[in-house]
Amino acid sequence: MIKKDYNIGLDIGATPVGFAGIDEQYDPIKLKGKTVVGVNLFEEGQTAAERRGFRTTRRRLNRRKWRLSLLEDFFDPYITPVDPTFFARLKESNLSPKDNNKNFSGSLLFPDITDQKFYEEYPTIYHLRYALMTENKKFDLRAIFLAIHHMIKYRGNFLNFTPVAHFDTSKIDFANDFSKLNRLYLNEDPNNIFEINLQNVKEISDILLDHSIKKLDKQKQVAKLLLLSQNDKELDKINKQIATQISKAILGYNFSLNEILKIETEDKSKWKMDFSSADIDDRLTNLISELDESQESILNIILSLYSRLTLNGIVPSGMSLSEAMIDKYDTHKEHLDLLKKYVKTLPIKNRKEIAEVYAEYVGNSSKKTGP
């Protein structure tokens, strides 16, 4: 076999890799009677974020199984003596009645009182949880297990990365928080005061707690209402920027912490952040060493306002999570009754369309959305 020098040309894309072999005269070479030219297709590479997402999901599910297993081990010595097959029935409660592999039939949770009566008294798990919190009576141990099981299985998700320790379920006292901020700003710089207009507290509170107002509109309105004019054009311009950054911070937008704290810095990028970011704890820890006591207190108040407003978007102030979910259940039930009455006024041919729209709304549509 005569060996000849050759060159390989590659055309590398995101998924395809093209190749061609040529000799020193730039003519295509052949190997086993075939011209050395072609393309290979590869699966698109996953980003580190995608792979990390899969790992996170696996860990989350494994930890959930571990928590539920631990809970069952804790309750087993107390439930098994009074209901030996409770946990076995519970594992089959999500199977279809037509499943031939089922070992139990009928009421799987409460055969003695029937599941129907239990659900009539507690239509949702939140009704049961609320009853356990508020009613002074002895409850069935199995019902207590189901409530705790639900809390441990679905621990909650605020749809952002804010650490749980930052959330506060107490009622938001804007007047007190804003008064504290005014005193802290006075301590920081008595000659160049930023002051929140306390006369607008009620209006600011109403806007921030109104779920019907878009977040961007809230931010713009609150920024204006926070500002108390100092009758100094240059000072008002600075204070307007501070009010804007505070309103952005408490509503979860990107903001400049150095402007809120009146810190002069050349490296402004390290002071730009939003409280919902995954690394917010680390970033704040690194910055706190550069703050004095008053500045740190200002930061803590604004962070607390953000956390409580975020939680209020899910559970209104003054209500427990169970109360909020029961309220949503009752409201949905009322709206569904109105919808049913409306459907009866429509021609029969249109009723099916409305039923399908409702099914999509509640996530129970039979339509295929994928290919």
Residue pairs with C-beta under 8 A, 6 or more apart in sequence:
4 23
4 24
4 29
5 23
5 24
6 21
6 22
6 23
6 24
6 29
7 21
7 22
7 23
7 24
8 19
8 20
8 21
9 19
9 20
9 21
9 22
10 17
10 18
10 19
11 17
11 18
11 19
11 39
12 18
14 44
15 41
15 42
15 43
15 44
16 39
16 40
16 41
16 42
17 39
17 40
17 42
18 38
18 39
19 36
19 37
19 38
19 39
19 40
20 28
20 36
20 37
21 28
21 29
21 31
21 36
21 37
22 28
22 29
23 29
28 35
28 36
28 37
29 35
29 36
30 36
64 153
67 152
67 153
68 149
68 152
68 153
71 145
71 148
71 149
71 152
72 87
75 141
75 145
76 87
78 141
79 86
79 87
79 141
79 142
79 145
80 86
80 87
82 141
83 142
85 104
86 109
86 142
88 103
88 104
89 104
89 108
89 109
89 111
90 108
90 109
92 102
92 103
92 104
92 108
93 108
93 109
95 101
95 102
97 105
107 113
107 114
107 115
107 116
108 115
109 115
109 118
109 142
109 146
110 117
110 118
110 140
110 142
118 143
121 127
122 128
122 131
122 143
123 329
124 325
124 326
124 329
125 146
125 147
125 150
126 321
126 322
126 325
126 326
126 329
127 322
127 326
127 329
128 143
128 146
128 147
129 147
129 150
129 151
129 322
130 320
130 322
130 323
130 326
131 139
132 139
132 143
132 144
132 147
133 320
133 322
156 321
158 167
158 310
158 311
158 314
160 252
160 276
160 310
161 276
161 277
161 278
161 280
162 275
162 276
162 280
162 307
162 310
163 280
163 281
166 275
166 303
166 304
166 306
166 307
167 307
167 308
167 310
167 311
168 304
168 307
168 308
168 311
169 308
169 311
169 315
170 308
171 317
171 318
172 205
172 208
172 209
172 305
172 308
172 309
172 312
172 317
174 201
174 204
174 205
174 208
174 305
175 198
175 201
177 301
177 304
177 305
178 196
178 198
178 201
179 198
180 297
180 301
181 196
181 298
181 301
181 302
182 195
182 196
182 198
184 294
184 297
184 298
184 301
185 193
185 194
185 195
185 298
186 193
186 195
187 294
188 261
188 262
188 292
188 294
188 295
188 298
189 262
192 235
192 238
192 262
193 230
194 238
194 239
194 242
194 243
194 262
195 228
195 230
195 239
196 226
196 227
196 228
196 243
197 225
197 226
197 227
197 228
200 225
200 226
203 225
204 222
204 225
204 226
207 213
207 218
207 221
207 222
207 225
208 218
208 222
208 250
208 251
208 309
209 309
209 312
209 316
209 317
210 218
211 313
213 221
215 251
215 252
218 247
218 251
219 247
219 248
219 251
219 253
220 247
222 247
222 250
222 251
223 240
223 243
223 244
223 246
223 247
223 248
224 243
226 243
226 246
226 247
227 236
227 239
227 240
227 243
228 239
229 236
230 236
230 239
241 259
242 259
242 260
242 262
245 255
245 256
245 257
245 259
245 260
246 255
246 260
246 302
248 254
248 255
249 255
249 257
249 260
249 274
249 275
249 302
249 306
250 302
250 305
250 306
250 309
251 306
251 309
252 274
252 275
252 276
252 306
252 310
253 274
254 272
254 273
254 274
255 272
255 273
255 274
256 268
256 271
256 272
257 263
257 271
257 272
257 273
257 287
257 299
258 264
258 265
258 268
258 271
259 271
260 298
260 299
260 302
261 291
261 295
261 298
261 299
263 271
263 290
263 295
265 271
270 283
270 287
271 287
273 280
273 283
274 280
275 303
275 306
275 307
276 310
277 283
284 299
284 303
288 296
288 299
291 299
308 317
314 321
314 324
315 321
315 324
316 324
319 327
336 358
339 354
339 358
342 354
343 351
343 354
343 355
346 354
356 365
356 366
356 367
359 365
359 366
360 367
